[in-house]
């Protein structure tokens, strides 16, 4: 029932921008927290940004001031606007929902973001 489909990734030069979208099943939005994660080769998946049902927002220190997370409940979509991209932002980006006591335990294919120097 729960499905999350990421899109919007691509190849950009340093300093460029991308907007990622996460299309979610309606049931996801009874979750009180939606997050964007990323995983670079050889590194652990990390939480980049999260937004709650009360529109409380948190960002990883590495992306503060550059990334903006938002949601459109009517469209069952969560966005991640990424500006001033850096090569170290290169990763596969995933979205997920905090359900009950943990993040949903199935991860989608993600969307690849590659930032060239």
Buried (B, 14 or more C-beta within 10 A) or exposed (E): EBEBBBBBBEEBEEEBEBBBBBBBEEEBBEBEBBBBBBBBEEEEBEBBBBBBEEEEEBBBEEBEEBBBBBBEEEEBBBBBBBBEBBEEBBBBBBBBBBBEEEBBEEBBEBBEBBBEE
